[in-house]
Amino acid sequence: MFIKKKAIILVISIVILVSMFSYFFLSYRESAINKGFPIPLGAELLNKDAKKMYEEYKWGPASEENGLPLYYLTVIKLWGWDKKSQEGALTIYEKEGKKLCVISQTDSLFVSPSED
């Protein structure tokens, strides 16, 4: 009986770990222009300018009032991006010396290089 309980707990733990891995790494794609930055699969690319390295996405969970959802902030961190500063809806992230501006507005997400 004790071994059965351990086996069930082990199976449940593995399922949870696989689910978390799938969510954090398979529910996001790399930015179309700003390589290495995670973009939710559910975000629809509205505009991009390869010359200015600018992207605009339509994404329901984005909010100017509340910022980016906690789960997305976790994914950004897991992909190696560190938050450097924030002013209102604008957040600057850095990875390996590269800085990006991310602006979260109601239902919109903007990504572009930082000019810092």
N, C-alpha and C positions, 0 to 999 in steps of 0.2 A: 504494500500500500504506500509506504514512504517513497519507494523508488518511482511509483507511478506519479505521485505528486511532483517529485523533482523533474521528471520527464516533461510533464505538462507545463511546469514553470519555465523550463528551458525552451520548449517550443514557443511559448507565448513571448518570451524574451527575444528570441530570434526573429519572430514575425514583427515585433515592434521595432527592432533595430533595422531590419530590411525596409520596413515602411518609412522610417525616418530617413534612411539613406536615400531611398527613392524620391521622397519629397524634396529633400534639400539639394539633391544633385541632378535629378531628372526632370524636375518641374521648371527648370530655368534654362535659358539658352544664352550664349554669349552675345553681347551687344553687336549690332550690325556694323557699326563704325568704330566704336571705342572698345577695342578688343580686351577681353578679360573681365569685363563688367557683366554681372548677371542681370538678365531681363526675364521677367516672368513669361512663361509660355502663353498665358492668357492676355498679355499686353499686345495690342494691335499697333503696328508701326503706321503712323499717320504721315509724318514728314521726316526726311533726312537730307542732309547736305554734306556730302563727302568732303567738300572743300573746307567747310567750316567745322567739320566733325560733329555736327549737331544732329540729334535725334529727338523726335517727339512721339510718344506712345499714348494711346488711349488705354487706361487701365482703371477699372472701377475702384479697387481698394485704395488708390492714391488719394490723399486728402491734404488740402492746404492747412486746414485747422488742426488736424491730428498728426500730420506728417505721414511717413511711411509706416506700414504695419510692422509690428515687432518681428513676425516671422520672416519678412523680407529683409529687415535689418540684420537678422541672424545669418541669413544666406549671404548677404554682402560681406559680412565679417568672415564667414567660412570660406569664401572665395578669395580671401586675403586682402580685402580693402579695409583701411582704417579711417575712421571718421576724424577729420582734422579740425573742422569748424562748422558752425551752423548759424545762420541768420534768417529767421523766419522760415520760409519754405525752401530756402537754398541750403544745401549741405555739400561740403567739399570732402571727398574721399581721396585717399592716396594709397598707391600700391607700387612698390619698387620705383619710387621717384616720379611716377606718373600721377597727376592730379585730375580729378573729374568733378564737375559741378553737377549735382542732381537736384532738380527742382520738382517738388511734389505739389501739384495743385489738384483741385477737385477733379477726379477722373482722368488726370493727365500726369504724365511722367516725362521730364525733359532731361536729357543727358548730353553734356558737352565738356570739352577740356576746360580746365581751370586756367585762368591767365595769371595766377599767383606766381 
